[in-house]
Amino acid sequence: MGVVSKLTDAVLFLFFLTVALAAPLIDGQTILPSDLYPTFLVDLKSWYATEFGDYLVAEKPHFFVGLVWLELVFQWPLALICLYGLVASKPWLNTTCLIYGSSVSTAMVVILAELTASGKASDTLIRIYLPFLGLSVIAILRGLLSHPGKSSATGKRPVTNRKKRV
C-alpha cells in the first residue's frame, strides 16, 4: 500500500504543478486582458483552440468564464497549498485534497456535460478534458483514505500530563 500512496502523491504533485502553472498563464487569458500576457502565450492558447476545436476557449460562454473565475480564485490557490502540503508532508493535506478534488470534479462534470450534449466537441477534445476529472477523483480519494506512516487525528486525543494528587 505504501508504493500506491507514493505513486498517488507523485501523480498529484505533477497535477498540482501543472495547474499552478497553467491556470494563471493559460486559463487566465479567458478572463483577463490579453495585453497582460506575452505574445507566445496568447499564440499558444489560440493555436490550442484552433488545433483541437475547443469552442469553449474560443467562444468563452458565460458559464465557462464563471468556471475559470472559480479556478483562478479558489482552485488555483488550493493547488498551491496542496503542492506545499505534499512537499512538506503536512497533516492537513487530506483535507485540502478533498476540497480541491471536489471542486475540480464538479467543474469537470459541467464542462464534460456541455461538450457531450452540444455535439460540437470532437472525441479528442473530450479526451483532453477527461483526465482532469480522473485526477480530481484521485485527489478526492487521497483526501478520504488514510496513508501509511501518517497518524490520523480522528478519534485520538493528545495525552495530557495530569497533576498527581497527593
N, C-alpha and C positions, 0 to 999 in steps of 0.2 A: 504494500500500500504506500510505502514511503517513496518509491520510484514514481508512482502515479501522481502523488502530491507534488513532487518536484517538477515533473513534466507539466502538470497543470499550471503551476506557478510560472514556469518558463514561457508557456504559451500565452498566459495572461500578461506577463511582463511585455512581450512583444506587441500584444494587442493594445495595452495601455500606452505604450511608447508610440505606436502608430497614431492613436487618437490624439495624444499630446502634441504631436507634430502636425497632423493633417487637419485637425479641427480649426485651429486659428488660421493656418496658411491656405487651405483649400476651401473648406466649407464656409469660412468667414467671408469669402468673396460673395456669397449669396446675399448677405445682409449688409455688408459694409461697402463703401465706395471702392471701385477697382483702382482708383488713384493711390490708395494706401499700399498696394501690393506691387512687387517688381513685375516687370513685363513677362518674364519667363513663367511666373506662377499663374498669371492671367491666361497666358497662351496654353499652359498645361491644362488648366481647367476647361478651356474652350475645346482643346483637342479631345479631352476625355468625353465631353458632352457630345461632340460630333462623332467620334470614333465608335462609341458604344451606344449611341442613340439615347442618352439619358435625358429624357424630356423634362424630368423634374428639375435637374440642374439648369437646363436651357430655358425653360418657361417660367420657373420659380412660382408655382402655385402657392396660394396663401397658406395652406396647411403645411407645406414643405418649408416655407420661410419660418413658420412658427416652430417646427421641429428643429430647424437649425438654431434658432434662438435658444431653445431648450438645451441643445447640445453645447453651445458656447457658454451659456450662463450657469448651467447645472452640471452637465455630464463632463465637460472638459476639466473643470476644477476637481471633480471627483476622480477622474482618470489620473490626474497629477497626484492626488492624495493616495490613490491605490498604488501608484508607482513607488512612492516613498514608503508606503506600508510594506510592500513586497521586499524592497531593498533592505529596510531596517527591521524586518520581522516584527512588526507592531501587532499587538493583540487585537486591535480594533479593525484589522484588515478584513475579517469575515463580514463585519457589518457594512463597511464601505463597498465591498464587492457585491454584496446582496443588493444594496441600494442602487449601485451603478448598473448591475445586470438587469434589474427590474425596469429601470428607466429606459435602457437601450432596447430591451426586448419589446417593450410597449411601442416605442417609436418604430422599430423594425417591422412589427406586425402591421402597423398603419401603412408604412411605405410598401411593404410586400403586397398588402391587400390592394392598394392603389395600382401597383404595377400589374398584378394578375387580372384585376377586374377591368382595367381600362382597355386592355387589348393592344396597347401601344408598345409595350415592352417586349424586347426580344428575350429569348432564353438566356443569352449571355448576360444581359443586364440583370436579370433575376439572380443569376449565379454570382454576380458581383456583390449584390446586397445580402444574399443568403448567409454567407459566412459570419456576418456581423450578428445575425440572430443566433447562430450556433455559439459564437464566442460569448454572447451575453448570457446564454443558458449555462455555459461553463462558469462564468462569473457568479451566477446565482448559486450553482451547486457548490462552488468554492466557499460561498458565504454560509451555506446551510450545513455543510459537512465539517466534522472536526478533522484536525490534521495531526499526524503523529508528531510527538515532540513538543507540542504546544498545549499548554494547560488551558482548559476552558474555565471561565469564571462562573459558568452556570451551575448553580446548586452548591457552590463551595464558598465558604466564608473564610476570611483570613483568621488565623489563630491569633488571639489577643493574649497578652500577658496579664494574668489576673493577680491581684494582690492577695497574698495569703492572709487569712485571718489568724490572729494569734490568740 
